Amino acid sequence: MSFAITAVVVVWVVLFGAAYLARTVGGLSKRRSAAVVMGSYLGLSTLALAWFGLNRTGLLSVGGMLLPCVAALGMICYPTSRL
């Protein structure tokens, strides 16, 4: 059970970290930041499919990573400063 919890936390940290580092620290545009997040998602999905295989468990893990990916993309698109 602790492995599953760790995997979920790692996925959220990687995707939100990629969004934060690309947009805030790196100063990239929204489009490039979204490309960084999607690249991170594709990398994590590839690792999950390599680990579990192309079966129900692998596809469920890839599908389960969509929520943090969409949340990270929303974090990129949300305007952070309004002066």
Protein Blocks (a to p, Z undefined) as FASTA:
>chain_A
ZZmmmmmmmmmmmmmmmmmmmmmmnopafklmmmmmmmmmmmmmmmmmmmnopafklmmm
mmmmmmmmmmmmmmmmpcfbdZZ
